[in-house]
């Protein structure tokens, strides 16, 4: 049977519009079941704690559970790859972080492209590392430490929780920008590195503020500076490295990613709710207690930030010669 031309065109236009209507309906009803949130690190660490807090807040706003699933291994690559291969429907999230932008260069061969296969949703927090020394080190400021390190070139040990970590690369960026010669001593995590720093076996360390702040307050370590562009609320009297080394900035960050091709409407809905949570003064205070600063953004701005971070840390990885542990 031949359809009149006008009726045919109406049907054709309706068929083209169906996918868009379906996507909008999906976004309006999202989420209609529990959401799985993959954290590529073990339970109990700072990354996991942030995910569980944010998962609780998202569950309250959406009325559906956001279930944390820990998938540790290979510096976050195992969990990230699991999300890459998940259905692109908004029901599998990735706790993305600075490790993703470092790994993009640190690992010569990955089974995925973080930039190409994970869509940015929302940023959550940025957190500082703190440049700290054992009290036996005479330097009390960053300029004094630079002078001390140059006078003792190759004899100052810097501890880090592993090659390619944010702490390791914060130190390498400092070396690259100041020209000091510090000897990296690698540990399996922050805890043993801090133990040796407190014991005086090593001289200096760049560590996440939450891990070190109590040792600094107790006088067991001396903070010289924080690595972010602005001072940390947890250590407000401590200056930034950038106040003495212009252009220096290094921070860890945590955000949310989803498999590429997840509907834009779902991404926008998640982004809106995350940013609403981060605007709550109680949330800001809780994250500040953990050494973090709220870091709201649009999904597009998050994507640009990721691109810039990959480029920045790629240069530092190449300078340092870092290899995966």
C-alpha positions in Angstrom: 0.0 0.0 0.0 1.3 3.4 -1.0 1.3 6.1 1.7 0.5 9.7 0.9 3.6 11.8 0.8 2.6 14.0 3.7 1.8 11.0 5.9 5.1 9.3 5.0 7.1 12.4 5.9 5.3 12.6 9.3 6.2 9.0 10.0 9.8 9.5 8.9 10.2 12.5 11.2 8.7 10.6 14.1 11.1 7.7 13.5 14.0 10.0 13.6 12.7 11.7 16.8 12.2 8.4 18.6 15.8 7.9 19.8 15.9 11.4 21.3 12.6 10.9 23.0 13.9 7.6 24.4 17.0 9.2 25.7 15.1 12.0 27.4 12.7 9.5 29.0 15.7 7.4 30.2 17.3 10.5 31.8 14.0 11.5 33.5 13.6 8.0 35.1 17.3 7.6 35.9 18.2 5.9 38.1 15.4 3.3 38.4 17.7 0.7 40.0 20.9 0.5 42.0 24.0 2.1 40.5 27.4 0.3 40.7 30.3 2.6 41.5 33.7 1.0 40.9 36.6 2.2 43.0 40.0 1.0 41.7 41.6 0.9 45.1 41.2 -1.2 48.3 38.6 -0.4 51.0 39.6 2.0 53.8 41.9 4.4 51.9 41.2 8.1 51.3 39.8 7.4 47.8 37.5 4.8 49.1 36.3 7.0 51.9 35.4 9.8 49.5 33.5 7.4 47.3 31.4 6.0 50.2 30.6 9.5 51.4 29.6 10.7 48.0 27.7 7.5 47.3 25.7 8.0 50.5 24.8 11.6 49.5 23.9 10.5 45.9 21.7 7.7 47.3 19.8 10.2 49.4 19.3 12.6 46.5 18.3 9.9 43.9 16.5 7.5 46.1 18.5 4.5 44.7 21.6 2.8 46.2 25.0 3.8 44.9 26.9 0.6 45.6 30.7 0.8 46.0 32.6 -2.0 44.4 36.4 -2.1 45.0 38.5 -3.4 42.1 42.1 -2.7 43.1 45.2 -3.5 41.1 47.7 -2.1 38.5 47.6 1.5 39.9 43.9 1.8 39.2 44.0 0.3 35.7 42.0 -2.9 36.5 39.0 -1.0 37.9 39.2 1.6 35.1 39.1 -1.2 32.4 36.1 -2.8 34.0 34.2 0.5 33.5 35.4 0.8 30.0 33.8 -2.5 29.1 30.6 -1.9 31.1 27.2 -1.0 29.5 27.0 2.7 28.6 23.8 3.3 30.5 24.8 5.3 33.6 24.6 2.3 35.9 28.3 1.8 36.2 30.4 4.7 37.4 34.2 5.0 37.8 35.8 6.8 40.7 38.3 8.6 38.4 41.4 10.3 39.8 44.8 11.8 39.1 46.2 8.2 38.7 44.3 8.0 35.4 46.0 11.0 33.9 49.4 9.8 35.2 48.9 6.2 34.0 48.2 7.5 30.4 51.9 8.1 30.0 53.4 6.0 32.8 52.2 2.7 31.1 53.5 2.3 27.6 50.7 -0.2 26.7 47.2 0.0 28.2 44.2 -2.0 27.0 42.1 1.2 26.9 42.4 4.9 26.3 41.2 6.8 29.4 40.7 10.0 27.4 38.9 8.2 24.5 36.8 5.6 26.4 35.8 7.2 29.6 33.4 10.1 29.5 33.9 12.8 32.1 30.9 13.4 34.4 31.8 15.6 37.4 34.8 16.5 39.5 34.4 16.1 43.3 37.6 17.3 45.2 41.1 18.4 44.8 43.6 17.6 47.6 47.1 18.9 48.3 50.2 17.0 49.0 52.4 18.6 51.6 56.2 19.0 51.3 57.5 17.9 54.7 60.9 17.3 56.3 62.2 15.5 59.3 62.9 18.1 62.1 66.7 17.4 61.8 66.7 19.0 58.4 67.8 22.6 59.1 65.6 24.2 56.4 62.4 25.8 57.6 61.3 27.3 54.3 61.2 26.2 50.7 64.0 28.6 49.6 66.1 27.4 52.5 65.5 23.8 51.5 66.5 24.5 47.9 69.7 26.1 49.1 70.4 23.2 51.5 69.7 20.6 48.8 72.0 22.3 46.3 74.7 22.5 48.9 74.2 18.7 49.5 73.5 17.6 46.0 72.8 13.9 45.7 72.8 13.4 49.5 69.2 14.3 50.3 66.8 11.4 50.2 63.1 11.9 49.2 60.6 9.2 50.2 57.6 8.3 48.0 54.9 5.6 48.1 55.9 4.2 44.7 57.0 5.2 41.2 54.4 7.1 39.3 52.2 8.1 42.3 51.0 11.6 42.8 53.4 12.0 45.7 56.3 10.7 43.6 55.6 13.1 40.7 55.0 16.1 43.0 58.6 15.6 44.1 59.8 15.1 40.5 58.0 18.3 39.4 59.8 20.1 42.2 63.1 18.7 41.1 62.4 19.6 37.5 61.5 23.2 38.3 64.2 24.0 40.9 67.1 21.9 39.5 67.8 20.2 42.9 69.2 16.7 42.9 67.2 14.6 45.4 67.5 10.8 45.5 64.1 9.0 45.3 63.6 6.2 47.8 60.5 4.1 46.9 58.2 2.4 49.4 55.1 0.2 49.1 52.7 2.8 50.2 52.7 6.0 52.3 52.7 4.3 55.8 56.2 2.8 55.6 57.5 5.9 53.9 56.1 8.1 56.7 57.6 5.7 59.3 61.1 6.2 57.9 60.6 9.9 57.5 59.6 10.2 61.2 62.5 8.0 62.2 64.9 10.2 60.2 66.0 7.5 57.7 64.9 9.8 54.9 64.9 13.6 54.8 61.9 14.9 52.8 58.6 13.7 51.4 55.6 15.0 49.4 52.6 13.3 51.0 48.8 13.6 50.9 47.7 16.1 53.6 45.2 13.6 55.3 48.0 11.1 55.9 50.5 13.5 57.4 48.5 16.3 59.1 48.5 14.8 62.6 52.3 14.1 62.5 52.8 17.8 61.5 50.5 19.1 64.3 52.4 16.9 66.8 55.7 18.3 65.7 57.1 15.0 64.4 57.4 16.4 60.9 57.9 20.0 59.7 55.7 21.2 56.8 57.4 23.5 54.4 54.6 24.0 51.8 51.5 22.5 50.2 51.5 21.7 46.5 48.2 23.2 45.5 47.8 26.7 44.0 46.0 27.8 47.1 46.6 27.1 50.8 45.0 24.1 52.4 42.2 24.6 55.0 43.8 21.8 57.0 47.1 23.6 57.2 46.2 27.3 56.7 49.5 28.7 58.0 51.6 26.6 55.6 52.4 28.4 52.3 52.2 26.9 48.9 55.2 25.8 46.9 54.1 28.2 44.2 54.7 31.2 46.5 58.4 30.4 46.1 58.6 28.5 42.8 56.4 30.4 40.4 54.1 28.1 38.3 54.5 25.1 40.6 51.1 23.3 41.2 50.5 19.7 41.9 47.3 18.3 43.3 45.5 15.0 43.5 41.8 15.0 42.3 38.8 12.7 42.4 35.9 12.7 40.0 33.3 10.5 38.3 33.6 8.9 34.9 31.3 6.6 32.9 31.7 4.5 29.8 31.9 6.5 26.6 28.5 6.8 24.7 26.6 7.1 28.0 23.6 9.3 27.2 24.4 13.0 27.5 21.2 13.5 29.5 22.3 11.0 32.1 25.7 12.6 32.4 24.1 16.0 32.8 21.7 14.8 35.5 24.6 13.2 37.5 26.7 16.4 37.1 23.9 18.6 38.4 23.3 16.4 41.5 27.0 16.2 42.3 27.5 20.0 42.0 24.4 20.5 44.2 25.9 18.2 46.9 29.3 20.1 46.7 27.5 23.4 47.3 26.2 22.2 50.7 28.3 23.8 53.5 28.2 20.6 55.6 29.6 18.6 52.7 32.4 21.2 52.2 33.3 21.1 55.9 33.4 17.3 55.9 35.6 17.1 52.8 37.9 19.8 54.3 38.3 17.6 57.4 39.6 14.9 55.0 42.1 17.4 53.5 40.1 18.0 50.3 38.7 21.1 48.6 35.4 20.9 46.7 36.0 21.0 43.0 32.7 21.5 41.1 32.8 21.7 37.3 30.7 21.0 34.2 31.4 17.8 32.4 32.9 19.7 29.5 35.3 21.6 31.8 36.2 18.3 33.5 37.2 16.9 30.0 39.4 19.9 29.3 41.0 19.5 32.7 41.8 15.8 32.1 43.4 16.6 28.8 45.6 19.3 30.4 46.6 17.0 33.3 47.6 14.2 30.9 49.9 16.6 29.0 51.3 18.1 32.2 52.1 14.8 33.9 53.4 13.2 30.7 56.2 15.7 30.7 57.1 15.0 34.4 56.9 11.2 33.8 59.4 11.5 30.9 61.7 13.8 32.9 61.8 11.4 35.8 62.1 8.2 33.8 59.4 6.7 36.1 58.3 3.2 35.4 55.3 1.2 36.8 56.1 -0.6 40.0 
